[in-house]
């Protein structure tokens, strides 16, 4: 059996999975642009919300953590919970990890995946076609950006960086908004940090529109974490500990509970270190949701907001940026053939996976955000590679080794 295992995606989950598969002696081909979401779809100057200890890409052998990268390159060491990791540093770490453990990464795009006769047939944008014994989907956030329905209706051709409405994932350089009035929709870390970076980049006015009735929130600094609760990558709490280290138990919850927890745990809230930068620079409209959005004759977005008691207000801007996260949508994974997608059983908004991350289609595995519906919110974060990658690789080796 010479057919390889195909890994689609070269972000943290794809690279970690590939490294673990190779450590088990399996032939692997890995496709994608390394760390592309981190390098191109996040604003310059962004800082990671996660601590350095929660920002390692898991490897099957020691020597490949963020700490090791800092030591090897002689740069600043990010080790304490008080250290804040720039996205540029994390991107460079991911590229270092790739060069060391997945040096033969193929920077081409998988155009289609179909299954016939117990094997998978893949086509690449280079024109090559080949057969794989198993396929791991680790395509990250690509195609999964979520836009609230009223905003989507206002831009039927879709959001764009240069248009009146965009998604935060479409921007790397926020300097283009200098002198403009920008509304940021959302209340999580992405929204609050994007708003701060816009203000620091010279936007004339930045306003956050948040649905919650309470003021936007920020986490507690390291010295204010509860002392009598277990540690987790996300803070001290029994629930966070269970979700981080016993994620397989998440599968036993009802679908409605799983879907709720994936969306609500660890959000929406900003990092503790963002509070001082946010105060006094960003205006907040809270307790209101977007009832309708339209683009006026001058190409500017106008939002109709509705709050408690049906009160309606109007808000105009030069640009609206939705920092409203990502939602798993199997249809967005267009490289999976329609017949193959139809075979994938879904639950709680994502593919239903067994304990080894295999879907209902034999040989088809999902990891990262698509696995959150089965394994919980830890799959939304880099530290989830430590849970997912060894288990997935073990399952693939047992079934296809």
SULGIGI-V678519 format. One record per pair of residues at least 12 apart in sequence whose C-alpha atoms are under 6 Angstrom apart, sorted by the first residue. I is the first residue (numbers start at 1). J is the second residue. Records with the same first field share a line. If there is no record, write none. Layout:
BEGIN
I=J, J
END
This chain:
BEGIN
3=132, 133
4=27, 28, 132, 133
5=28, 132, 133, 134, 135
6=28, 29, 30, 135
7=30, 135, 136
8=31, 137, 138, 139
9=31, 32, 138, 139
10=32, 33, 34
11=34, 35
12=57
13=368, 385
14=138
16=58, 59
17=389
19=101
20=60, 393
21=393
30=105
31=106, 107, 108
32=107, 108, 109
33=107
38=91
40=172
41=169, 170, 171, 172
42=169, 172
43=171, 172, 173
44=172, 173
46=87
47=85, 86, 87
48=85
49=271
51=81
52=78, 79
54=233, 383
55=382, 383
58=385, 386
109=124, 125
110=124
111=123, 124, 125, 335
112=335, 336
113=335, 336, 337
114=337
119=133
120=132
134=363, 364
135=364
136=365, 366
137=366
138=367
143=332
144=326, 327, 328
145=326
146=325, 326, 327
150=292, 293
151=293
154=293, 294
164=300, 301, 319
165=319, 320, 321
166=321
167=321, 322
168=322, 323
175=201
177=203
178=202, 203
179=203, 204
180=203, 204, 318
181=204, 205, 317, 318
182=206, 317, 318, 319, 320
183=206, 207, 208, 320
184=208, 320, 321, 322
185=208, 209, 322, 323
186=210, 323, 324
187=210, 268
188=267, 268, 269, 270
189=269, 270
190=323
191=323
196=278
206=282
207=282, 283, 284
208=284
209=285, 286
210=286
211=286, 287, 288, 289
212=286, 287
213=286, 287
217=269
218=269, 270, 271, 272
219=271, 272
220=272
221=272
244=378
247=375
248=375
250=375
251=374
255=348
259=348
262=376, 377
287=307
288=305, 306, 307
289=305, 306
290=304, 305
291=304, 305, 306
292=304
300=318
301=317
302=315, 316
303=315
328=350, 370
344=360
345=360
348=373
350=370, 373
356=391, 392, 395
357=392
END
